[in-house]
Amino acid sequence: MAYKDTLYLPKTKFPLWTTRDNGELPYVAKTTDDLYKWQARSNTLIDARPIRSPGRPTVREGSLHMGHALNEILKDTILRFQVLNGRRVQHVPGWDCHGLPIENKALGELGDLKKDPAYGADCSRLWAASVDFGRDMSIGPKVLANTAEAHRNLRNCARFMLANLNDGAETFDPVPRSQMGLAERYLMHEIYGIQKEAHEAYLSHNFPKVVTLLVTFCNATLSAFYFNITKDTLYADSADAQPRRAALTVFEHVLRTMTAIIAPILPHLAEEIHATWKGPHSDLSVFARGWQPLSDEWDDPEVEQDMDELMEVRSLIMCLLEKARAKKLLKSSLEAHVDLVAPEMTQGNQSELLNLLEKHFDELDSLFIVSRVNLIDKADYKPPTDEQWSFTKGVGIPIVHPSRRRNLRLIDWKRLLVVVIVVERVVEPAAAVSALVWLPD
């Protein structure tokens, strides 16, 4: 009979001294050496006042009563505090009776903080608001990770708008609705509808609907669409340019409305946005402002209908650009021109889509994020023969290499730098410079 079989030891998940195999001997030797080093360093503090902890060592093997465990935790906390103050203690806080660190042994049971990080109170509140409390709820590492990603996207959208607003320090003249572009009016219509639906959802305690509205708006409308089409305007236009002021006006309305919507669910994030954005606010808390609904002038169903049709065309163009990008024919969508070939362009017989394209023709290059959009009659359209590459979706939307377009006078000045870099491969540098000088201010 082995010696360990004669011992009455409590059942525990921690390895016992008598059951330790030979593979752990180097680890035991190292931790023992560390213990001796700590004791030697502690003994050098001759003048330091010693402190004795009542009772046995801080942690013991075996199952403990809750009251005993609380006492051990409190004693361990006190000992750690006294060690930081230079006092001498009898044993290392956080080590068991064998001289092994409890944190290392309990790592497998408690989990790794890097793999399972602490997401914070806002993440927990967002998860609680996103689930239907009337049904079975699921929670786990993957669910919390997805919730943390949604919270991170909300925060990043707010950071992007705050950065362009210079944390509220930048002053600009707001642009009225009548002078805004199609994308700005569409975004204001979307946030107006979201605010109205969120208010009704709060009254009915339908918190998952509020979370869905916010996450969808930030991911699909803001990050994937509006932020991309306004980067050139925000970074290249002058401070007093009307397109840039229109974008900042939209950011101001969206940020104020979005902060009010997320405040009941994510109070810490709302207070952080409110504290950072000091310009239009003078209240101490975001909850002191109350609910400030947007004006009914932003409700524009016609703009929503127009954008829905243009977004379908945009999706087709993005698919063609992705094919060219997959074959490494271009790096950015700004390196391509888009020809929208209309089947018929007679005055008496034009489709609604064609009328819509003509109505918003000046904004198509920004909406599609390309160098130029050309609306061509099918009778006048000649298939390209000398271009380096061409992609066509169905009938009517070919995307060709920019070397086919050599007239710089038709290029918007915001896209000029990108287009000139491409065109210099097919024209003389002097011609490109003269074309730049020819362009109006």
N, C-alpha and C positions, 0 to 999 in steps of 0.2 A: 504494500500500500504506500502510495506516495505521501510525502509530508503535507502537500497542499490539500489532499483529500481529508485530512484530519482536522482542518481548520473550518470553522463556521464563519464564512465570509458573506457579506450581503451581496445581493445581485445588483450589478451596476454595469453601465455601458463603458465605463472607464477601465483601461487595462489595470489589473491588479499586479502587485509586486511579485507575487508568487507564480503568476501565470505569464510572466514576461519571457518572451523567447529571446534567442541569441541575436536576432536581427535588430533588436532595439537597444542592445548593449552600448553601441557607440553613441546613440542619442542620450542614453542615461549618463554616460561618462561626460558628455559635453555639458549637459544641464547641471550635473554635479559640480563640474569645474566652475561654471558660471556662478553657482551658489557660493562656492568657496571664495571666489573673487569678490563677490558682493559682501560676504561676511568680513573679509580682510579689509575692504574699503570702509566698511562700517566701524570696524574696531579702531581705525585711525582717528575717528572722531572722539577723542578722549574727553574733550571739554563739552561735547554735546550732551544734553540731558537725555538719559535713556527713557524709553516709554515701554511699558509692559502691557500687553493686551490680556485681559482676563480670559480664561477658558483655554481651550485647545487650539491647535493650528487653525488658520483661517478657513480652509476647505478640507473636508474629509471625504473619503470614498464611501459610497453607499447612499441610499435614499435618506433624505433629511425631512424632518417636519417643516412646514411652512414657517412657523415661528422661529425655529432654529436657523433656517436658511436666511431669514431676514436679519437675525442677529449677526450671522456670519458676514453678510453683505455690509451691514453698518460698520462692523469692526474693521473689515477690509478697507472701507472708504476712509475711516478715521486714520488707519495706519498709513495709507497712501498720502494723505494730507500731511501727516507728521513727517514722513520721509522727505517730502518736498520742502519742508521747513527746516531740514537739517537735523531732525531728531533721530536717535538710534532706536531701532526696533529689534526684536528677537529673531524674526524670520522675515523673509521677503513677502510682501503682500502679493496675493494672487498665485502663490505656489502651494502645492499640496504637501502632505506629510512626507512624501518621497523626494521632495525637492524638484518637482517637475512643473513647468508652467501650465496652469489650468487652461489658459487661452489656447495654447497649441493643441491640447488634447480635446478640447470641446469644439474645435473648429469644424470638424466633420459633422457634429450634431447641430451646431448653431448656424452653420452656413457661412459662406464667404461674403463679406460685405461688398467686394468688387463685383461678384456675380449677382448678388441680391442686394442692390443698394437701397438706402432709405430714400423714398421718393418725396417725403414731406407731407404736410397737412393738405396742401392744395390738391395734390394728386389723389389723395384718399377722398377728398370731397368731390373731385371730378368723377371718380369711379362711382361713388355713391349716387351722384346725380345722373349718371348715364345708364344705370340699370333700372329695370322695372321692378319696384319693390313689391308689386302684387304677384310676382312669379318667382320661380327659383332663380337665384343669382349665382353666377360663377365668378370666382376670384382665384388668382394664382399668379405665378411669376410672369407668364406671357400676357395675361390680362392687364396686370399692373404696368408692364413694359409698354403695351399699346396705349394705355391711358397716359403714361408719362410722355410718350411721343406726341400725343394730341395736345397735352399741356405745353410742351416745348414749341409746337407749331403756333399755338395762340400767342405765346410770349415772343416768338421771333417776329411775327407779324406786327405786334405792337412796337417792338424795338426798331423795325424798319421804318415805320411811320414816325416814331419819335426822333430817329436820327435825321430824317429829312426835314422835320419841323424844327430841328436844332433844339430839342427838348423844350420847345415852347418859346425859345429866345428870339427866333426869327420873326420879324414883322413883315407882313405882305398885305396887299389889297385883295380881299376875297373876290372871286369871280362869280357873277350871278349865273343862274341856271341858263338863261338865254344865250350866254356866250360860251358855254361849255361844249365839249365835244361829245360824240356819241358814247364813248367808253365811260366818261365821267358821269353822264346822265344815267347810263345803265347801272353803274355801281351805286349811285345814290338811290335809284329805284330799288335795287336789291336790299340795301341796308334799311330802307324804309319798310319794306315788307317783312324783313327779319325782325325789326323792332316791334312791329305790330303783332306778329305771330308769337314772339317771345313774351310779350305782355299778356296775351291771352293764355299762353301756356303756364305762366307763373300764377295766374289767377285760378287755374284749374289744377295746380300742383303737378303739372306734367313736365318734370325736370328733364327727362331724357330727350324730349323734343327740343328744348332749349339748347342742350349740348349738341345735338345733331345739327341744328341750324348754324351754330357758331363754328363747329369744326368743318362743315361743308363749305361755308362761306370763306373761311380762312384758307383752306387747302385749294379749293377749285377756283374761286373767284379772285381772291387776292393774290396768293402766291403763284399759282399756275398761269394766271391771265394778266391781271392789271399791273402787278409789279414788273412783269417782264416787258410789257409794251410801254411803260413809262420810264424805264431806266435811262434811255437816251435823253428824254426830256428833263429828267431830274438832274443828270450829271453834266449835260452839254449846254442846255439853254441858259440864258442869262437869268439873273435873280428876278428881274421884273418882267420876264417874258410871260405872255398870257397862258400858254400851255402849262408852264411850270406852276404858275399861280393857281391854275385850275386844279392841277393834281394836288397841291398843298391844301387847297380848300376842301377837296374830297377827303384827304387824310384827316383833316381836323374834324369833320363831321363824323367820319367812320370811327375814329379813335374815341371820341367822346361817347358815341352811341354804344360801341362795343364794350367800353369800360363799364357803362351803366348796366349792360346786359349780364356781364360776367360777375358783377360785384356780389350778388347773393350766393353764387356757387363758388367763386374763386376770390374771396375777399383779399387775400394777401397779394395776389397778382394785380387786382384792381387798385389797391392802395399803393403798390409799387409804381404803377403807371401814373397814378394821380400825383404822387410825390415827385416823380421825374418831370412830368409835364407841368411846369410852373407858370406858363404863360397865361392862358385863359382862366386859370383857376386861382381862387384866393381862399377857398375853404380849407379847413384843417383835414377833412376826411372826404373821401368820395361819396360817402353816404349822406353827407350834409347837403349835397347838391340835389338829391332826389332824382326822380324819373323825369327827364326832359324829352318829350317826344319830338320827332322831326316834323317839319311843315308838310302839309298835304301837297305842296307843289312838286315834291319829288316823286309822287306817285304817277308813273307814266307807263301804262301798259303798251303803248305803241313802240316805245324804245325797247321794251323787253321782246316784243315780237320781231322787230328788226334784228336785234342781236342774236336771237335764236337761229334765224336763217343764216346770218353771216357766220355764226359759230360752226354751222354744218359745213360751209365752204372752207372755213379755217381748218377744220379737222381733216378734210381731204388734202389740203395743201401740206399740212404737217406730216401726213402719211407719205406723201411724195418726197418731201425733204428728208424724212427719215430713211427712205430707200437710198437716196443719194449719199447721205451721211454714213450709212452702213457700208457702202462700197468705197468709202474714203474719197469721194469726189468733192466734198466740201466740208468745212469745219463748222461754219456758222450759217444760219439761215439768211443772214444779211448778204451772203455771197451769191444769192440767186435772185433771178427775176421771175415773175409770175405773169403769164399771159392768160387772161380770162377770155376765152373765145365764145362769143354769143352766137347761137344758131341763126337768129334773125334780128336785125336792128332797124327795121322799118318803123315809121312813126305810128302806123295804125295797128301794129301787131307786135307788142313787146310783153314779155313775161314779167311777173311781179318781181322775180329775183333780179332780172336785168334792170328794172327801174330802181330797185333797192341798191344795186351796185353803183349805178350812176348817181344816185342821191348822196351816197357816202363815199364817193370815189377818192376824195382827198385824204381820207383816213384809213384806206384799205392797207397801205403799206405798213402803217403802225400796228393795225390790228393783226395782220398776218406776219409781222416781224420779218419782212423781206426788204430788199433794196428798192424795188419798184414793182408796181402792179399795172399791167396794161390791159385795157378792155378793148378787144379787137372784134370786128365783125368777121363771121365765118367766111364770107365771100372774099374778104380782103386778106385773110390769114394765109400765109404761106408756110408750110412746115419747114422748120430749120434743117439746113443741110450741112452747114459748116461749123456747128457748135460742137463742143467737146462731149457734152452729154445732154440728155433730155429725158424727162419722165412725164408720162401722161396718165391721168386717172379718168377712165371713161372717155367722154367726149367733152372737151371744152376747157380743161385746166392743165396745160403743159407748163412744166418748169424747166427752163433752159439755162445753159451756162451763161454767165454775165459777159463773156467775150463777144456775144452776138449783139450786145447793146454798147454802142460807142459814142452816143451823144450825151455828154455829161451835163448839158444844159437842162435836161429833163429830170435830173436826180435831185432829190431833196437835200438841202445843205447839211442836215443832221446826219445823213448817210454818206456824205461826200467822202470822208476819210476812208471808209471801208471800200467804197466803190472805186476810188482812185487807185487803191492798192491792187485791186483786181484788174483794172483797165490798163494799167501801165505795162501789162504783159503783152498787149496787142497794139498799143499806140506809142508814139514817141513821147518822151518826157516833156519836151517843149510844148507839144500840143496839149498835154494834160495841164501844164501850168497856165497856158493861155486860156484854157477852158475855165480854170478856177478863177482867173481874174475876170472873165466875162460874166460870171454868175452875179446876179444882183445881191444886195445886202439883205 
